[in-house]
Amino acid sequence: MNKEELKAVILQVLKDNKNEGLTSTQIRNILIDKGVEFNMIEFREVLADLTREGKVKKIPDYQSKKFKFFYEG
């Protein structure tokens, strides 16, 4: 799977969970459950690219001590 395809799949996952936001681990687990093949380096790069492009918002969740990602469409 190339980066553009991975971006599209991640955006769809975030759209489907628009109101709650997801950690990168949750996004990764959903992709694995869907049978999407990717490597972790590309996954992190794509998530960072989407954040820089403004398509995804990254907000700290102080309770879980992780960042949550939200779809910004």
mmCIF file as Biopython writes it, N, C-alpha, C and O atoms, coordinates in Angstrom:
data_model
#
loop_
_atom_site.group_PDB
_atom_site.id
_atom_site.type_symbol
_atom_site.label_atom_id
_atom_site.label_alt_id
_atom_site.label_comp_id
_atom_site.label_asym_id
_atom_site.label_entity_id
_atom_site.label_seq_id
_atom_site.pdbx_PDB_ins_code
_atom_site.Cartn_x
_atom_site.Cartn_y
_atom_site.Cartn_z
_atom_site.occupancy
_atom_site.B_iso_or_equiv
_atom_site.auth_seq_id
_atom_site.auth_asym_id
_atom_site.pdbx_PDB_model_num
ATOM 1   N N  . MET A ? 1  ? 0.853   -1.181 0.000  1.0 0.0 1  A 1 
ATOM 2   C CA . MET A ? 1  ? 0.000   0.000  0.000  1.0 0.0 1  A 1 
ATOM 3   C C  . MET A ? 1  ? 0.895   1.239  0.000  1.0 0.0 1  A 1 
ATOM 4   O O  . MET A ? 1  ? 1.809   1.360  0.815  1.0 0.0 1  A 1 
ATOM 5   N N  . ASN A ? 2  ? 0.614   2.158  -0.933 1.0 0.0 2  A 1 
ATOM 6   C CA . ASN A ? 2  ? 1.429   3.374  -0.969 1.0 0.0 2  A 1 
ATOM 7   C C  . ASN A ? 2  ? 0.896   4.406  0.028  1.0 0.0 2  A 1 
ATOM 8   O O  . ASN A ? 2  ? -0.151  4.215  0.647  1.0 0.0 2  A 1 
ATOM 9   N N  . LYS A ? 3  ? 1.641   5.499  0.166  1.0 0.0 3  A 1 
ATOM 10  C CA . LYS A ? 3  ? 1.298   6.498  1.190  1.0 0.0 3  A 1 
ATOM 11  C C  . LYS A ? 3  ? -0.058  7.154  0.942  1.0 0.0 3  A 1 
ATOM 12  O O  . LYS A ? 3  ? -0.804  7.420  1.884  1.0 0.0 3  A 1 
ATOM 13  N N  . GLU A ? 4  ? -0.376  7.416  -0.329 1.0 0.0 4  A 1 
ATOM 14  C CA . GLU A ? 4  ? -1.659  8.065  -0.635 1.0 0.0 4  A 1 
ATOM 15  C C  . GLU A ? 4  ? -2.832  7.160  -0.265 1.0 0.0 4  A 1 
ATOM 16  O O  . GLU A ? 4  ? -3.841  7.630  0.260  1.0 0.0 4  A 1 
ATOM 17  N N  . GLU A ? 5  ? -2.700  5.871  -0.538 1.0 0.0 5  A 1 
ATOM 18  C CA . GLU A ? 5  ? -3.755  4.926  -0.166 1.0 0.0 5  A 1 
ATOM 19  C C  . GLU A ? 5  ? -3.884  4.839  1.354  1.0 0.0 5  A 1 
ATOM 20  O O  . GLU A ? 5  ? -4.990  4.791  1.891  1.0 0.0 5  A 1 
ATOM 21  N N  . LEU A ? 6  ? -2.740  4.819  2.039  1.0 0.0 6  A 1 
ATOM 22  C CA . LEU A ? 6  ? -2.746  4.759  3.501  1.0 0.0 6  A 1 
ATOM 23  C C  . LEU A ? 6  ? -3.386  6.019  4.092  1.0 0.0 6  A 1 
ATOM 24  O O  . LEU A ? 6  ? -4.129  5.941  5.070  1.0 0.0 6  A 1 
ATOM 25  N N  . LYS A ? 7  ? -3.095  7.179  3.491  1.0 0.0 7  A 1 
ATOM 26  C CA . LYS A ? 7  ? -3.718  8.431  3.941  1.0 0.0 7  A 1 
ATOM 27  C C  . LYS A ? 7  ? -5.234  8.339  3.845  1.0 0.0 7  A 1 
ATOM 28  O O  . LYS A ? 7  ? -5.951  8.717  4.772  1.0 0.0 7  A 1 
ATOM 29  N N  . ALA A ? 8  ? -5.712  7.834  2.718  1.0 0.0 8  A 1 
ATOM 30  C CA . ALA A ? 8  ? -7.156  7.734  2.502  1.0 0.0 8  A 1 
ATOM 31  C C  . ALA A ? 8  ? -7.805  6.806  3.529  1.0 0.0 8  A 1 
ATOM 32  O O  . ALA A ? 8  ? -8.882  7.107  4.044  1.0 0.0 8  A 1 
ATOM 33  N N  . VAL A ? 9  ? -7.161  5.692  3.825  1.0 0.0 9  A 1 
ATOM 34  C CA . VAL A ? 9  ? -7.716  4.735  4.787  1.0 0.0 9  A 1 
ATOM 35  C C  . VAL A ? 9  ? -7.731  5.339  6.193  1.0 0.0 9  A 1 
ATOM 36  O O  . VAL A ? 9  ? -8.713  5.193  6.921  1.0 0.0 9  A 1 
ATOM 37  N N  . ILE A ? 10 ? -6.651  6.013  6.574  1.0 0.0 10 A 1 
ATOM 38  C CA . ILE A ? 10 ? -6.588  6.641  7.901  1.0 0.0 10 A 1 
ATOM 39  C C  . ILE A ? 10 ? -7.656  7.727  8.028  1.0 0.0 10 A 1 
ATOM 40  O O  . ILE A ? 10 ? -8.331  7.819  9.053  1.0 0.0 10 A 1 
ATOM 41  N N  . LEU A ? 11 ? -7.808  8.545  6.990  1.0 0.0 11 A 1 
ATOM 42  C CA . LEU A ? 11 ? -8.838  9.589  7.029  1.0 0.0 11 A 1 
ATOM 43  C C  . LEU A ? 11 ? -10.231 8.981  7.177  1.0 0.0 11 A 1 
ATOM 44  O O  . LEU A ? 11 ? -11.066 9.514  7.908  1.0 0.0 11 A 1 
ATOM 45  N N  . GLN A ? 12 ? -10.485 7.871  6.487  1.0 0.0 12 A 1 
ATOM 46  C CA . GLN A ? 12 ? -11.792 7.221  6.596  1.0 0.0 12 A 1 
ATOM 47  C C  . GLN A ? 12 ? -12.026 6.689  8.010  1.0 0.0 12 A 1 
ATOM 48  O O  . GLN A ? 12 ? -13.128 6.807  8.545  1.0 0.0 12 A 1 
ATOM 49  N N  . VAL A ? 13 ? -10.994 6.108  8.610  1.0 0.0 13 A 1 
ATOM 50  C CA . VAL A ? 13 ? -11.108 5.604  9.988  1.0 0.0 13 A 1 
ATOM 51  C C  . VAL A ? 13 ? -11.428 6.758  10.934 1.0 0.0 13 A 1 
ATOM 52  O O  . VAL A ? 13 ? -12.280 6.624  11.813 1.0 0.0 13 A 1 
ATOM 53  N N  . LEU A ? 14 ? -10.747 7.889  10.757 1.0 0.0 14 A 1 
ATOM 54  C CA . LEU A ? 14 ? -10.995 9.042  11.624 1.0 0.0 14 A 1 
ATOM 55  C C  . LEU A ? 14 ? -12.380 9.647  11.375 1.0 0.0 14 A 1 
ATOM 56  O O  . LEU A ? 14 ? -13.027 10.115 12.311 1.0 0.0 14 A 1 
ATOM 57  N N  . LYS A ? 15 ? -12.838 9.640  10.117 1.0 0.0 15 A 1 
ATOM 58  C CA . LYS A ? 15 ? -14.198 10.111 9.812  1.0 0.0 15 A 1 
ATOM 59  C C  . LYS A ? 15 ? -15.229 9.251  10.526 1.0 0.0 15 A 1 
ATOM 60  O O  . LYS A ? 15 ? -16.197 9.758  11.094 1.0 0.0 15 A 1 
ATOM 61  N N  . ASP A ? 16 ? -15.007 7.942  10.488 1.0 0.0 16 A 1 
ATOM 62  C CA . ASP A ? 16 ? -15.949 7.005  11.111 1.0 0.0 16 A 1 
ATOM 63  C C  . ASP A ? 16 ? -15.997 7.157  12.631 1.0 0.0 16 A 1 
ATOM 64  O O  . ASP A ? 16 ? -16.981 6.772  13.262 1.0 0.0 16 A 1 
ATOM 65  N N  . ASN A ? 17 ? -14.933 7.719  13.224 1.0 0.0 17 A 1 
ATOM 66  C CA . ASN A ? 17 ? -14.857 7.920  14.677 1.0 0.0 17 A 1 
ATOM 67  C C  . ASN A ? 17 ? -14.699 9.403  14.992 1.0 0.0 17 A 1 
ATOM 68  O O  . ASN A ? 17 ? -13.973 9.780  15.912 1.0 0.0 17 A 1 
ATOM 69  N N  . LYS A ? 18 ? -15.379 10.232 14.224 1.0 0.0 18 A 1 
ATOM 70  C CA . LYS A ? 18 ? -15.177 11.682 14.242 1.0 0.0 18 A 1 
ATOM 71  C C  . LYS A ? 18 ? -15.359 12.318 15.616 1.0 0.0 18 A 1 
ATOM 72  O O  . LYS A ? 18 ? -14.609 13.226 15.974 1.0 0.0 18 A 1 
ATOM 73  N N  . ASN A ? 19 ? -16.329 11.865 16.383 1.0 0.0 19 A 1 
ATOM 74  C CA . ASN A ? 19 ? -16.664 12.539 17.640 1.0 0.0 19 A 1 
ATOM 75  C C  . ASN A ? 19 ? -15.757 12.183 18.805 1.0 0.0 19 A 1 
ATOM 76  O O  . ASN A ? 19 ? -15.665 12.951 19.762 1.0 0.0 19 A 1 
ATOM 77  N N  . GLU A ? 20 ? -15.091 11.046 18.750 1.0 0.0 20 A 1 
ATOM 78  C CA . GLU A ? 20 ? -14.320 10.614 19.918 1.0 0.0 20 A 1 
ATOM 79  C C  . GLU A ? 20 ? -12.817 10.823 19.789 1.0 0.0 20 A 1 
ATOM 80  O O  . GLU A ? 20 ? -12.134 10.954 20.805 1.0 0.0 20 A 1 
ATOM 81  N N  . GLY A ? 21 ? -12.288 10.856 18.584 1.0 0.0 21 A 1 
ATOM 82  C CA . GLY A ? 21 ? -10.842 10.949 18.413 1.0 0.0 21 A 1 
ATOM 83  C C  . GLY A ? 21 ? -10.185 9.629  18.766 1.0 0.0 21 A 1 
ATOM 84  O O  . GLY A ? 21 ? -10.693 8.877  19.598 1.0 0.0 21 A 1 
ATOM 85  N N  . LEU A ? 22 ? -9.057  9.348  18.134 1.0 0.0 22 A 1 
ATOM 86  C CA . LEU A ? 22 ? -8.367  8.076  18.345 1.0 0.0 22 A 1 
ATOM 87  C C  . LEU A ? 22 ? -6.880  8.306  18.561 1.0 0.0 22 A 1 
ATOM 88  O O  . LEU A ? 22 ? -6.296  9.224  17.986 1.0 0.0 22 A 1 
ATOM 89  N N  . THR A ? 23 ? -6.274  7.472  19.388 1.0 0.0 23 A 1 
ATOM 90  C CA . THR A ? 23 ? -4.819  7.505  19.537 1.0 0.0 23 A 1 
ATOM 91  C C  . THR A ? 23 ? -4.208  6.791  18.336 1.0 0.0 23 A 1 
ATOM 92  O O  . THR A ? 23 ? -4.903  6.074  17.617 1.0 0.0 23 A 1 
ATOM 93  N N  . SER A ? 24 ? -2.917  6.985  18.122 1.0 0.0 24 A 1 
ATOM 94  C CA . SER A ? 24 ? -2.254  6.309  17.003 1.0 0.0 24 A 1 
ATOM 95  C C  . SER A ? 24 ? -2.322  4.794  17.168 1.0 0.0 24 A 1 
ATOM 96  O O  . SER A ? 24 ? -2.429  4.067  16.180 1.0 0.0 24 A 1 
ATOM 97  N N  . THR A ? 25 ? -2.262  4.317  18.402 1.0 0.0 25 A 1 
ATOM 98  C CA . THR A ? 25 ? -2.362  2.876  18.657 1.0 0.0 25 A 1 
ATOM 99  C C  . THR A ? 25 ? -3.743  2.355  18.262 1.0 0.0 25 A 1 
ATOM 100 O O  . THR A ? 25 ? -3.855  1.280  17.672 1.0 0.0 25 A 1 
ATOM 101 N N  . GLN A ? 26 ? -4.783  3.105  18.581 1.0 0.0 26 A 1 
ATOM 102 C CA . GLN A ? 26 ? -6.140  2.692  18.206 1.0 0.0 26 A 1 
ATOM 103 C C  . GLN A ? 26 ? -6.310  2.672  16.689 1.0 0.0 26 A 1 
ATOM 104 O O  . GLN A ? 26 ? -6.911  1.753  16.134 1.0 0.0 26 A 1 
ATOM 105 N N  . ILE A ? 27 ? -5.770  3.703  16.021 1.0 0.0 27 A 1 
ATOM 106 C CA . ILE A ? 27 ? -5.840  3.747  14.553 1.0 0.0 27 A 1 
ATOM 107 C C  . ILE A ? 27 ? -5.111  2.543  13.967 1.0 0.0 27 A 1 
ATOM 108 O O  . ILE A ? 27 ? -5.625  1.868  13.076 1.0 0.0 27 A 1 
ATOM 109 N N  . ARG A ? 28 ? -3.912  2.282  14.476 1.0 0.0 28 A 1 
ATOM 110 C CA . ARG A ? 28 ? -3.118  1.139  14.006 1.0 0.0 28 A 1 
ATOM 111 C C  . ARG A ? 28 ? -3.888  -0.164 14.169 1.0 0.0 28 A 1 
ATOM 112 O O  . ARG A ? 28 ? -3.926  -0.981 13.249 1.0 0.0 28 A 1 
ATOM 113 N N  . ASN A ? 29 ? -4.504  -0.365 15.335 1.0 0.0 29 A 1 
ATOM 114 C CA . ASN A ? 29 ? -5.247  -1.601 15.594 1.0 0.0 29 A 1 
ATOM 115 C C  . ASN A ? 29 ? -6.445  -1.760 14.656 1.0 0.0 29 A 1 
ATOM 116 O O  . ASN A ? 29 ? -6.736  -2.868 14.204 1.0 0.0 29 A 1 
ATOM 117 N N  . ILE A ? 30 ? -7.131  -0.671 14.367 1.0 0.0 30 A 1 
ATOM 118 C CA . ILE A ? 30 ? -8.264  -0.724 13.437 1.0 0.0 30 A 1 
ATOM 119 C C  . ILE A ? 30 ? -7.781  -1.118 12.047 1.0 0.0 30 A 1 
ATOM 120 O O  . ILE A ? 30 ? -8.407  -1.941 11.379 1.0 0.0 30 A 1 
ATOM 121 N N  . LEU A ? 31 ? -6.662  -0.531 11.607 1.0 0.0 31 A 1 
ATOM 122 C CA . LEU A ? 31 ? -6.118  -0.866 10.286 1.0 0.0 31 A 1 
ATOM 123 C C  . LEU A ? 31 ? -5.722  -2.336 10.217 1.0 0.0 31 A 1 
ATOM 124 O O  . LEU A ? 31 ? -5.980  -3.006 9.216  1.0 0.0 31 A 1 
ATOM 125 N N  . ILE A ? 32 ? -5.099  -2.835 11.273 1.0 0.0 32 A 1 
ATOM 126 C CA . ILE A ? 32 ? -4.701  -4.247 11.315 1.0 0.0 32 A 1 
ATOM 127 C C  . ILE A ? 32 ? -5.942  -5.137 11.269 1.0 0.0 32 A 1 
ATOM 128 O O  . ILE A ? 32 ? -5.958  -6.140 10.555 1.0 0.0 32 A 1 
ATOM 129 N N  . ASP A ? 33 ? -6.984  -4.775 12.028 1.0 0.0 33 A 1 
ATOM 130 C CA . ASP A ? 33 ? -8.230  -5.551 12.031 1.0 0.0 33 A 1 
ATOM 131 C C  . ASP A ? 33 ? -8.892  -5.575 10.651 1.0 0.0 33 A 1 
ATOM 132 O O  . ASP A ? 33 ? -9.538  -6.555 10.282 1.0 0.0 33 A 1 
ATOM 133 N N  . LYS A ? 34 ? -8.723  -4.480 9.888  1.0 0.0 34 A 1 
ATOM 134 C CA . LYS A ? 34 ? -9.292  -4.410 8.537  1.0 0.0 34 A 1 
ATOM 135 C C  . LYS A ? 34 ? -8.428  -5.146 7.514  1.0 0.0 34 A 1 
ATOM 136 O O  . LYS A ? 34 ? -8.818  -5.285 6.354  1.0 0.0 34 A 1 
ATOM 137 N N  . GLY A ? 35 ? -7.262  -5.612 7.940  1.0 0.0 35 A 1 
ATOM 138 C CA . GLY A ? 35 ? -6.382  -6.338 7.029  1.0 0.0 35 A 1 
ATOM 139 C C  . GLY A ? 35 ? -5.514  -5.447 6.159  1.0 0.0 35 A 1 
ATOM 140 O O  . GLY A ? 35 ? -4.981  -5.899 5.145  1.0 0.0 35 A 1 
ATOM 141 N N  . VAL A ? 36 ? -5.366  -4.187 6.542  1.0 0.0 36 A 1 
ATOM 142 C CA . VAL A ? 36 ? -4.534  -3.248 5.787  1.0 0.0 36 A 1 
ATOM 143 C C  . VAL A ? 36 ? -3.067  -3.554 6.079  1.0 0.0 36 A 1 
ATOM 144 O O  . VAL A ? 36 ? -2.668  -3.679 7.237  1.0 0.0 36 A 1 
ATOM 145 N N  . GLU A ? 37 ? -2.272  -3.672 5.017  1.0 0.0 37 A 1 
ATOM 146 C CA . GLU A ? 37 ? -0.842  -3.941 5.188  1.0 0.0 37 A 1 
ATOM 147 C C  . GLU A ? 37 ? -0.058  -2.640 5.065  1.0 0.0 37 A 1 
ATOM 148 O O  . GLU A ? 37 ? -0.221  -1.897 4.097  1.0 0.0 37 A 1 
ATOM 149 N N  . PHE A ? 38 ? 0.793   -2.371 6.049  1.0 0.0 38 A 1 
ATOM 150 C CA . PHE A ? 38 ? 1.605   -1.151 6.075  1.0 0.0 38 A 1 
ATOM 151 C C  . PHE A ? 38 ? 2.771   -1.386 7.011  1.0 0.0 38 A 1 
ATOM 152 O O  . PHE A ? 38 ? 2.749   -2.304 7.831  1.0 0.0 38 A 1 
ATOM 153 N N  . ASN A ? 39 ? 3.803   -0.540 6.881  1.0 0.0 39 A 1 
ATOM 154 C CA . ASN A ? 39 ? 4.871   -0.616 7.882  1.0 0.0 39 A 1 
ATOM 155 C C  . ASN A ? 39 ? 4.731   0.577  8.825  1.0 0.0 39 A 1 
ATOM 156 O O  . ASN A ? 39 ? 4.179   1.615  8.459  1.0 0.0 39 A 1 
ATOM 157 N N  . MET A ? 40 ? 5.233   0.412  10.022 1.0 0.0 40 A 1 
ATOM 158 C CA . MET A ? 40 ? 5.015   1.412  11.071 1.0 0.0 40 A 1 
ATOM 159 C C  . MET A ? 40 ? 5.673   2.753  10.761 1.0 0.0 40 A 1 
ATOM 160 O O  . MET A ? 40 ? 5.146   3.799  11.141 1.0 0.0 40 A 1 
ATOM 161 N N  . ILE A ? 41 ? 6.803   2.739  10.083 1.0 0.0 41 A 1 
ATOM 162 C CA . ILE A ? 41 ? 7.460   4.007  9.748  1.0 0.0 41 A 1 
ATOM 163 C C  . ILE A ? 41 ? 6.572   4.813  8.807  1.0 0.0 41 A 1 
ATOM 164 O O  . ILE A ? 41 ? 6.354   6.005  9.024  1.0 0.0 41 A 1 
ATOM 165 N N  . GLU A ? 42 ? 6.058   4.164  7.763  1.0 0.0 42 A 1 
ATOM 166 C CA . GLU A ? 42 ? 5.156   4.857  6.842  1.0 0.0 42 A 1 
ATOM 167 C C  . GLU A ? 42 ? 3.895   5.332  7.558  1.0 0.0 42 A 1 
ATOM 168 O O  . GLU A ? 42 ? 3.403   6.429  7.294  1.0 0.0 42 A 1 
ATOM 169 N N  . PHE A ? 43 ? 3.378   4.516  8.454  1.0 0.0 43 A 1 
ATOM 170 C CA . PHE A ? 43 ? 2.184   4.883  9.216  1.0 0.0 43 A 1 
ATOM 171 C C  . PHE A ? 43 ? 2.421   6.177  9.990  1.0 0.0 43 A 1 
ATOM 172 O O  . PHE A ? 43 ? 1.597   7.091  9.942  1.0 0.0 43 A 1 
ATOM 173 N N  . ARG A ? 44 ? 3.534   6.256  10.697 1.0 0.0 44 A 1 
ATOM 174 C CA . ARG A ? 44 ? 3.863   7.465  11.473 1.0 0.0 44 A 1 
ATOM 175 C C  . ARG A ? 44 ? 4.064   8.668  10.559 1.0 0.0 44 A 1 
ATOM 176 O O  . ARG A ? 44 ? 3.611   9.770  10.868 1.0 0.0 44 A 1 
ATOM 177 N N  . GLU A ? 45 ? 4.753   8.454  9.422  1.0 0.0 45 A 1 
ATOM 178 C CA . GLU A ? 45 ? 4.988   9.547  8.477  1.0 0.0 45 A 1 
ATOM 179 C C  . GLU A ? 45 ? 3.672   10.081 7.918  1.0 0.0 45 A 1 
ATOM 180 O O  . GLU A ? 45 ? 3.477   11.292 7.823  1.0 0.0 45 A 1 
ATOM 181 N N  . VAL A ? 46 ? 2.773   9.174  7.552  1.0 0.0 46 A 1 
ATOM 182 C CA . VAL A ? 46 ? 1.484   9.575  6.983  1.0 0.0 46 A 1 
ATOM 183 C C  . VAL A ? 46 ? 0.657   10.335 8.020  1.0 0.0 46 A 1 
ATOM 184 O O  . VAL A ? 46 ? 0.035   11.345 7.692  1.0 0.0 46 A 1 
ATOM 185 N N  . LEU A ? 47 ? 0.646   9.866  9.247  1.0 0.0 47 A 1 
ATOM 186 C CA . LEU A ? 47 ? -0.101  10.550 10.306 1.0 0.0 47 A 1 
ATOM 187 C C  . LEU A ? 47 ? 0.467   11.960 10.538 1.0 0.0 47 A 1 
ATOM 188 O O  . LEU A ? 47 ? -0.291  12.910 10.730 1.0 0.0 47 A 1 
ATOM 189 N N  . ALA A ? 48 ? 1.786   12.090 10.520 1.0 0.0 48 A 1 
ATOM 190 C CA . ALA A ? 48 ? 2.424   13.405 10.671 1.0 0.0 48 A 1 
ATOM 191 C C  . ALA A ? 48 ? 2.104   14.301 9.474  1.0 0.0 48 A 1 
ATOM 192 O O  . ALA A ? 48 ? 1.830   15.489 9.647  1.0 0.0 48 A 1 
ATOM 193 N N  . ASP A ? 49 ? 2.136   13.739 8.261  1.0 0.0 49 A 1 
ATOM 194 C CA . ASP A ? 49 ? 1.801   14.514 7.060  1.0 0.0 49 A 1 
ATOM 195 C C  . ASP A ? 49 ? 0.370   15.038 7.127  1.0 0.0 49 A 1 
ATOM 196 O O  . ASP A ? 49 ? 0.117   16.203 6.821  1.0 0.0 49 A 1 
ATOM 197 N N  . LEU A ? 50 ? -0.556  14.185 7.524  1.0 0.0 50 A 1 
ATOM 198 C CA . LEU A ? 50 ? -1.960  14.591 7.621  1.0 0.0 50 A 1 
ATOM 199 C C  . LEU A ? 50 ? -2.144  15.704 8.648  1.0 0.0 50 A 1 
ATOM 200 O O  . LEU A ? 50 ? -2.965  16.601 8.457  1.0 0.0 50 A 1 
ATOM 201 N N  . THR A ? 51 ? -1.387  15.643 9.726  1.0 0.0 51 A 1 
ATOM 202 C CA . THR A ? 51 ? -1.452  16.686 10.755 1.0 0.0 51 A 1 
ATOM 203 C C  . THR A ? 51 ? -0.906  18.001 10.203 1.0 0.0 51 A 1 
ATOM 204 O O  . THR A ? 51 ? -1.513  19.056 10.387 1.0 0.0 51 A 1 
ATOM 205 N N  . ARG A ? 52 ? 0.242   17.936 9.526  1.0 0.0 52 A 1 
ATOM 206 C CA . ARG A ? 52 ? 0.836   19.147 8.936  1.0 0.0 52 A 1 
ATOM 207 C C  . ARG A ? 52 ? -0.060  19.757 7.863  1.0 0.0 52 A 1 
ATOM 208 O O  . ARG A ? 52 ? -0.127  20.979 7.727  1.0 0.0 52 A 1 
ATOM 209 N N  . GLU A ? 53 ? -0.745  18.912 7.106  1.0 0.0 53 A 1 
ATOM 210 C CA . GLU A ? 53 ? -1.627  19.388 6.036  1.0 0.0 53 A 1 
ATOM 211 C C  . GLU A ? 53 ? -2.931  19.970 6.581  1.0 0.0 53 A 1 
ATOM 212 O O  . GLU A ? 53 ? -3.693  20.586 5.835  1.0 0.0 53 A 1 
ATOM 213 N N  . GLY A ? 54 ? -3.192  19.781 7.868  1.0 0.0 54 A 1 
ATOM 214 C CA . GLY A ? 54 ? -4.409  20.307 8.474  1.0 0.0 54 A 1 
ATOM 215 C C  . GLY A ? 54 ? -5.630  19.426 8.284  1.0 0.0 54 A 1 
ATOM 216 O O  . GLY A ? 54 ? -6.745  19.840 8.605  1.0 0.0 54 A 1 
ATOM 217 N N  . LYS A ? 55 ? -5.442  18.225 7.771  1.0 0.0 55 A 1 
ATOM 218 C CA . LYS A ? 55 ? -6.563  17.302 7.571  1.0 0.0 55 A 1 
ATOM 219 C C  . LYS A ? 55 ? -6.904  16.552 8.851  1.0 0.0 55 A 1 
ATOM 220 O O  . LYS A ? 55 ? -8.007  16.028 9.005  1.0 0.0 55 A 1 
ATOM 221 N N  . VAL A ? 56 ? -5.935  16.511 9.768  1.0 0.0 56 A 1 
ATOM 222 C CA . VAL A ? 56 ? -6.097  15.825 11.049 1.0 0.0 56 A 1 
ATOM 223 C C  . VAL A ? 56 ? -5.622  16.760 12.151 1.0 0.0 56 A 1 
ATOM 224 O O  . VAL A ? 56 ? -4.597  17.428 12.015 1.0 0.0 56 A 1 
ATOM 225 N N  . LYS A ? 57 ? -6.374  16.800 13.237 1.0 0.0 57 A 1 
ATOM 226 C CA . LYS A ? 57 ? -5.985  17.617 14.394 1.0 0.0 57 A 1 
ATOM 227 C C  . LYS A ? 57 ? -5.436  16.695 15.474 1.0 0.0 57 A 1 
ATOM 228 O O  . LYS A ? 57 ? -6.018  15.648 15.759 1.0 0.0 57 A 1 
ATOM 229 N N  . LYS A ? 58 ? -4.316  17.083 16.073 1.0 0.0 58 A 1 
ATOM 230 C CA . LYS A ? 58 ? -3.645  16.296 17.113 1.0 0.0 58 A 1 
ATOM 231 C C  . LYS A ? 58 ? -3.786  17.043 18.437 1.0 0.0 58 A 1 
ATOM 232 O O  . LYS A ? 58 ? -3.287  18.158 18.589 1.0 0.0 58 A 1 
ATOM 233 N N  . ILE A ? 59 ? -4.470  16.417 19.389 1.0 0.0 59 A 1 
ATOM 234 C CA . ILE A ? 59 ? -4.749  17.068 20.673 1.0 0.0 59 A 1 
ATOM 235 C C  . ILE A ? 59 ? -4.291  16.156 21.807 1.0 0.0 59 A 1 
ATOM 236 O O  . ILE A ? 59 ? -4.578  14.959 21.791 1.0 0.0 59 A 1 
ATOM 237 N N  . PRO A ? 60 ? -3.578  16.712 22.798 1.0 0.0 60 A 1 
ATOM 238 C CA . PRO A ? 60 ? -3.157  15.863 23.920 1.0 0.0 60 A 1 
ATOM 239 C C  . PRO A ? 60 ? -4.344  15.439 24.776 1.0 0.0 60 A 1 
ATOM 240 O O  . PRO A ? 60 ? -5.252  16.226 25.041 1.0 0.0 60 A 1 
ATOM 241 N N  . ASP A ? 61 ? -4.318  14.191 25.199 1.0 0.0 61 A 1 
ATOM 242 C CA . ASP A ? 61 ? -5.309  13.654 26.134 1.0 0.0 61 A 1 
ATOM 243 C C  . ASP A ? 61 ? -4.551  13.386 27.428 1.0 0.0 61 A 1 
ATOM 244 O O  . ASP A ? 61 ? -3.806  12.412 27.531 1.0 0.0 61 A 1 
ATOM 245 N N  . TYR A ? 62 ? -4.744  14.247 28.402 1.0 0.0 62 A 1 
ATOM 246 C CA . TYR A ? 62 ? -3.952  14.184 29.628 1.0 0.0 62 A 1 
ATOM 247 C C  . TYR A ? 62 ? -4.288  12.971 30.487 1.0 0.0 62 A 1 
ATOM 248 O O  . TYR A ? 62 ? -3.445  12.519 31.262 1.0 0.0 62 A 1 
ATOM 249 N N  . GLN A ? 63 ? -5.492  12.438 30.368 1.0 0.0 63 A 1 
ATOM 250 C CA . GLN A ? 63 ? -5.853  11.247 31.140 1.0 0.0 63 A 1 
ATOM 251 C C  . GLN A ? 63 ? -5.096  10.017 30.654 1.0 0.0 63 A 1 
ATOM 252 O O  . GLN A ? 63 ? -4.572  9.247  31.459 1.0 0.0 63 A 1 
ATOM 253 N N  . SER A ? 64 ? -5.039  9.834  29.342 1.0 0.0 64 A 1 
ATOM 254 C CA . SER A ? 64 ? -4.353  8.652  28.807 1.0 0.0 64 A 1 
ATOM 255 C C  . SER A ? 64 ? -2.868  8.912  28.560 1.0 0.0 64 A 1 
ATOM 256 O O  . SER A ? 64 ? -2.105  7.992  28.267 1.0 0.0 64 A 1 
ATOM 257 N N  . LYS A ? 65 ? -2.471  10.182 28.683 1.0 0.0 65 A 1 
ATOM 258 C CA . LYS A ? 65 ? -1.087  10.591 28.438 1.0 0.0 65 A 1 
ATOM 259 C C  . LYS A ? 65 ? -0.641  10.251 27.015 1.0 0.0 65 A 1 
ATOM 260 O O  . LYS A ? 65 ? 0.500   9.855  26.780 1.0 0.0 65 A 1 
ATOM 261 N N  . LYS A ? 66 ? -1.571  10.418 26.078 1.0 0.0 66 A 1 
ATOM 262 C CA . LYS A ? 66 ? -1.301  10.191 24.660 1.0 0.0 66 A 1 
ATOM 263 C C  . LYS A ? 66 ? -1.955  11.309 23.863 1.0 0.0 66 A 1 
ATOM 264 O O  . LYS A ? 66 ? -2.757  12.082 24.388 1.0 0.0 66 A 1 
ATOM 265 N N  . PHE A ? 67 ? -1.598  11.380 22.586 1.0 0.0 67 A 1 
ATOM 266 C CA . PHE A ? 67 ? -2.265  12.315 21.688 1.0 0.0 67 A 1 
ATOM 267 C C  . PHE A ? 67 ? -3.450  11.616 21.044 1.0 0.0 67 A 1 
ATOM 268 O O  . PHE A ? 67 ? -3.390  10.428 20.727 1.0 0.0 67 A 1 
ATOM 269 N N  . LYS A ? 68 ? -4.537  12.373 20.852 1.0 0.0 68 A 1 
ATOM 270 C CA . LYS A ? 68 ? -5.687  11.866 20.113 1.0 0.0 68 A 1 
ATOM 271 C C  . LYS A ? 68 ? -5.755  12.612 18.790 1.0 0.0 68 A 1 
ATOM 272 O O  . LYS A ? 68 ? -5.465  13.806 18.719 1.0 0.0 68 A 1 
ATOM 273 N N  . PHE A ? 69 ? -6.138  11.900 17.758 1.0 0.0 69 A 1 
ATOM 274 C CA . PHE A ? 69 ? -6.242  12.462 16.422 1.0 0.0 69 A 1 
ATOM 275 C C  . PHE A ? 69 ? -7.711  12.564 16.035 1.0 0.0 69 A 1 
ATOM 276 O O  . PHE A ? 69 ? -8.490  11.630 16.229 1.0 0.0 69 A 1 
ATOM 277 N N  . PHE A ? 70 ? -8.074  13.733 15.478 1.0 0.0 70 A 1 
ATOM 278 C CA . PHE A ? 70 ? -9.449  14.009 15.079 1.0 0.0 70 A 1 
ATOM 279 C C  . PHE A ? 70 ? -9.476  14.387 13.606 1.0 0.0 70 A 1 
ATOM 280 O O  . PHE A ? 70 ? -8.575  15.067 13.116 1.0 0.0 70 A 1 
ATOM 281 N N  . TYR A ? 71 ? -10.510 13.945 12.902 1.0 0.0 71 A 1 
ATOM 282 C CA . TYR A ? 71 ? -10.689 14.309 11.498 1.0 0.0 71 A 1 
ATOM 283 C C  . TYR A ? 71 ? -11.092 15.775 11.406 1.0 0.0 71 A 1 
ATOM 284 O O  . TYR A ? 71 ? -11.985 16.227 12.122 1.0 0.0 71 A 1 
ATOM 285 N N  . GLU A ? 72 ? -10.433 16.512 10.525 1.0 0.0 72 A 1 
ATOM 286 C CA . GLU A ? 72 ? -10.737 17.929 10.310 1.0 0.0 72 A 1 
ATOM 287 C C  . GLU A ? 72 ? -11.181 18.114 8.866  1.0 0.0 72 A 1 
ATOM 288 O O  . GLU A ? 72 ? -10.421 18.650 8.060  1.0 0.0 72 A 1 
ATOM 289 N N  . GLY A ? 73 ? -12.367 17.693 8.522  1.0 0.0 73 A 1 
ATOM 290 C CA . GLY A ? 73 ? -12.793 17.744 7.126  1.0 0.0 73 A 1 
ATOM 291 C C  . GLY A ? 73 ? -13.684 18.832 6.854  1.0 0.0 73 A 1 
ATOM 292 O O  . GLY A ? 73 ? -14.125 18.999 5.717  1.0 0.0 73 A 1 
#
